[in-house]
Amino acid sequence: MKNFKNYNEFDKKEEYHFESKAVHGALGNDPITGAVSFPIFQTATFRHVALGESTGYDYSRLQNPTRQELERTMAILEEGLEGFAFSSGLAANMAIFAYLNPGDHVLLSDDIYGGTFRISQDIFRKYDIHFTFVDMSDLEQVKKEITANTKMFFIETPTNPMMKVADIAKLSALAKSIGALTIVDNTFLTPYFQKPLKLGADAVIHSGTKYLGGHNDTIAGIVVANTKELAEHMRFQLKSQGNGLAPFDSWLLLRGMKTLPLRMEKHNENGQKVAEWLKTQKKVTKVYYVGFSDHEQYDVTLKQTTGFGGMLSFHVDSYETVQKVLSGVDMIMFAESLGGTETLITYPRTQTHEAIPEEIRQKLGINETFLRLSVGIEHAEDIIRDLDRALNS
């Protein structure tokens, strides 16, 4: 089997729509047997033909055909140079931050995922890398925080969990003007609704655990690099840190992504219905949802995305209501994570954003009355009925 390092090295018909590319992937099937489901190459090592001759695969830490199919499929879907699959979203973040050198400065979204906050503060800060958290939806504020050593913008958009939206094109142009990289976490919207690389970003990162896998059954991280330098760095990280995604988990993501367009459409449809309903509830004091026309960055969303996704957050009137909702939901599950077929409700203050200091959480609005909802693909009426019982019974 030829070891294609870049998906442009083989005949990938550009006229195919996203839905077809998601189903058929890079090779799409096993070129040796014709197996329609790409095989799980559950092997640690590979036999060589002769001295100095390789099939293109030597050892699964370096590369594995199943992982490569996933990586090349993600490069196709994100329209980037090369994809890389890691053992988790945080492992992907670790690989990205390892690109930095002592003394470098990074600007990050201010309400960033707690795990990203933790590794920035508790791991990379020890290596003299400096981090500033800023509202990336405010371009002027971003400009004020730039220093002579700023080498990277790390952007979540929409943010987790306050649903702020950053203008990817403007931020990417600003980063390029100072010689900095732009990294965009595209977990919430996926390449189906948003393509940061087409807007000027240098790399896209995903917690593949979420919408890409889509079924709450595997942990994974994805990076799609759009420069040769970043691609070489990512390849070195996989080789040296041994944090590549295992063959079976790679296969689970490949399988999950075949239905990504269908699922994202349903998440989007249900998310809008649930957000609108929550807005009418007396015990709900505020709903954070990028699909509302009065959202502060609604125009930016319309400009750079083709959908709103299935994520929303909301405040209720009291901590007692929070307790009532979390214990009262039935079909909806009180659990961490997001992006699966099932609707999940999360309490960010003690779950996803526990690592963030209380003072910062309170300032952002991640307080004791705040809930996050990952709207699944069940029937919207059932989701709303379950929320209604938990809120109002």
Buried (B, 14 or more C-beta within 10 A) or exposed (E): EEEBBEBEEEEBEEEEEBBEBBBBBBBBBBEEEEEEEBBBBEBEEBEEEEEEEEEEBBEBBEBBBBBBBBBBBBBBBBBBBBBBBBBBBBBBBBBBBBBBEEEBBBBBBBBBBBBBBBBBBEEBEEEEBBBBBBBBBBBEEBEEEBEEBBBBBBBBBBBBBBBBBBBBBBBBEBBEEEEBBBBBBBBBBBBBBBBBBBBBBBBBBBBBBBBBBBBBEBBBBBBBBBBEEBBEBBBEBBBEBEBBBBBEBBBBBBBBBBBBBBBBBBBBBBBBBBBBBBEEBEBBEEBBBBBBEEBEBBEBBBEBBBBBBBBBBBBBBEEEBBEBBBEBBEBBBBBEBBBBBBBBBBBBBEBBBBBBEEEBBEEBBBBBBBBBBBBBBBEBEBBBEBBEBBBEE
